[in-house]
Amino acid sequence: MRIGMLSYHFPPEPAFLAGSLAEELAARGHQVRVLTGFPDYPGGHVYPGWRQRWHHETHSQGLTVRRVPRLTGDGTTRGPLVSHLSFAASAAGVARRFLRGVDALYVCQHPAGVFATAAVRRVLGAVPTVLHVQGLWPGAWAADTPGRWADRLATATRGAYRSADRVVVGTSAMRDLVVADGAREDRVRVVLSWTDERLFRPVSASPEVRRLVGGDGRCVVLHAGTIGAGQRLETAIRAAVPLERTMELVLVGSGEREQRVREFAAEVGARNVRFVPRRPALEMPEWYAAADYQLVATRDLPELSGTVPTKLPAALACAAPVVVSAGGDTAEFVESARAGLSCPPEDWAALADRFWLAAAIPASARLEMGRRGRDAYLRQMSLRAGVDRVERLLHEVATESMEKSSQLQH
């Protein structure tokens, strides 16, 4: 098949799902064309060594990646919106030629790319589309989206749900949400999200990484990833403050709310909270191994209760035990797998209790938690199973489109 892919984020950004799916589909003999932007996640600035320009394509066996420029954020609430709209304009400008003739279009749907989805599909016309919903939802962005644009984002999202030939979601709760928001129930499929299994696997931490993670004998809870609107890490910081002698919270990464979160930590006197600049993805399995637990946190929003943050499968694949401050399917998966501890989102007192209990659990029991988590990942979230399902859906929509065209001709 000739498969087009639209994704706001793509490797070397930590876009594990889009990157591994494209490579696996190409390895299976498909011709894959990816339309994306230049890497700038999560800091909002183009990575060192990269320069935005119009004509940038890379080619490997069966896989072509075309990158288009987008404006970067300016540090204000309008910054992300400007980036999203400029990507939509750039992507639409090249989609007609670059994605011409594809049998099906796969869209890695994230709020950052909603406007691009609408623009590209308008340019391409009636191309059969599989829309893979993931990441944050409009409600989590509303507070940081200026004025009427929050409503436009929600409207564009509903339009994408209604018009897609198949909508892929990561959980049963998310399926209910997209159906309520306009998707046809008979077109929605559940596919659990995987991670980059070549990268995220059990490893041993080097002495250097153990020194950087620290802890000084205390239990180390590590949050690695975006410091953004969807995590509300102030909850974790407040929970850690009373446990200064027991645990240390290490926040590795960056994002649009980093400065606010740092200021909050200073205001509450969180001496056992440490910030570490974003590290290369290749290093993260060692950081996971050096810490005692991985923190997975979300805000208390109905939209987020139906999602599974990407850091959860990454942690489970590394056999890292987790502390989850989230609701819905995320907490249910961890509890059913017995892979860690959980509490409701944005409840700092309940999270403080989980932190205290996590520190009290013996090291041998933590290792067993991690092993159970990895076993659950391999059974239910593997790359092979996920790509099998997506590939089958792409074949379905392409076949249905050909049958409709044939019927119209007769």
Buried (B, 14 or more C-beta within 10 A) or exposed (E): BBBBBBBBBBBBBBBBBBBBBBBBBBEEEBBBBBBBBBBBBBBBEBEEEBEBEEEBEEEEEBBBBBBBBBBBBEEEBBBBBBBBBBBBBBBBBBBEEBBEEBBBBBBBBBBBBBBBBBBBBEBBEEBBBBBBBBBBBBBBBBEBBEEEBBEBBBBBBBBBBBBBBBBBBBBEBBBBBBBEBBBBEEBBBEBBBBBBBEBBEBBEBEEEBBEBBBBEEBBBBBBBBBBBBBBBBBBBBBBBBBBBEBBBBBBBBBBBBBEEBBEBBEEEEBEBBBBBEBBEBEBBBBBBBBBBBBBBBBBBBEBBBBBBBBBBBBBBBBBBBBBBBBBBBBBBBBEEBEBBBBBBBBBBEBBBBBBBEBBEBEEEEBEBBBBBBBBBBEEBBBBEBBBBBBBEBBEBBBEBBEEEEEEEEE
